[in-house]
Amino acid sequence: MDNLGRLSVSEVTTLHASFESDVATYRAAGLGGIGVWESKLVRHDLSEVDDVLRAAGLRVTNLVPNGNSVFANALDPEPTDPGERTDALCAKLPALAALHPETVVVVTGNVPGHDSAELRRRCVTELRRVAERAAELGLTVALEPMHPSAGDDFSFVTSLGAAADLVADIGHPALGILFDMWHAGQGPHAVDELTAVLELIVAVHVADVVAPARSWADRKFPGEGTLPIGEFVRVLDGGGFLGSYDVEIFSDDGTFGHRFPDSPWELPEDECVARATALVRRLLSST
């Protein structure tokens, strides 16, 4: 796979398009990969989905299952017991494995106001179970830390260092870290923090930010904000990262409670994908 083949777009970037439309648009854009959201595969036979993706020349760079958090999160708010949530996720992994994803994305979720040590203890137990089941299926699990502003909604793990500590305590080779540039790349020491955990990075999400962000669903196309995306890519590739760069843009058009007048979700799908990938395409073609 050449460097440009590592370029991927997450289906949430084209939130309102169907899976079939995403495949056609991403293929026409010359992408090598697609970040699949299970929410777009309802009523699809996953073995047939794999055939469609293979025919389009798209590999699944990361897969976001429904119910992929130990504790409830803002996108999946059912307050199910952590053990039950883990059972449900482990039960669906064999079917999802039919798509041969490079990684399966998980987050911890959160229960604001509860004892942080107890939340962490439960996460170690439950995520180890997920990693063990994933390993049996030849899958890799990617734990995604969140920006502190999104912590109450999505995760009590809000830094790369905290994610690395949790992964170390779980101690399973099938579990690594997803580096999301929007969530973990905004701080003044982000490049150093990334360098410190390079060996654990198994997946990457690319997005940009114009501070202050108006919400967690307020992201810019790579190169249209303030993040040092080129430096992140140089650090990752220089440190031996060989995985995919998946562009993931949340930009609220009212879906999550805010309607931003400049939301990329209101653009035509082909224009959205072209703008989403322009910078990353240039960066990968130059290395």
Buried (B, 14 or more C-beta within 10 A) or exposed (E): EEBBBBBBBBBBBBBEBEBEBBBBBBBEBEBBBBBBBBBBBEEEEBEEBBEBBEEBBBBBBBBBBBBBBBBBBBBBEEEBEBEEBBBBBBEBBEBBBBBBBBBBBBBBBBBEEEEEEEBBEBBBBBBBBBBBBBBEBEBBBBBBBBBEBBBBBBBBBBBBBBBBBBBEEBEBEBBBBBBBBBBBBBEEEBBEBBBEBBEBBBBBBBBBBBEEBEBBBBBBBBBBBEBEBBEBBBBBBEEEBEBBBBBBBBBBBEBBEBEBEEBBBBBEBBEBBBBBBBBBBEBBEEE
